[in-house]
Amino acid sequence: MNSTAGVLSLFILVVLASGLMAALVAVLAGLLAWLDGVSLPEALRRAGTAFAATLTVLAALAALAAGMRH
C-alpha cells in the first residue's frame, strides 16, 4: 500500500468514526434532554447542537494529529 492510499484509508476511517461518535452523542443528548422534560423540538435542537459540537472537536483533533504526523 503506498503512502497516498494509506492516508486516504486513515482519512476515511477518521471520518466514519467521527460521524458515528457524533451521532451517538447527539442521540444521547437529545434523549436526556427529552427525559428531562423539554419539548421534542427543543430536544432535537440540543441533539443537533451536540452533533455539530462533537464533529467540530473531532475534526480539530484529527487536523492536529495530521499536523503532528508530518
Secondary structure, DSSP 8 states (H G I E B T S, - for coil): --HHHHHHHHHHHHHHHHHHHHHHHHHHHHHHHHHTT--HHHHHHHHHHHHHHHHHHHHHHHHHHHHHH-
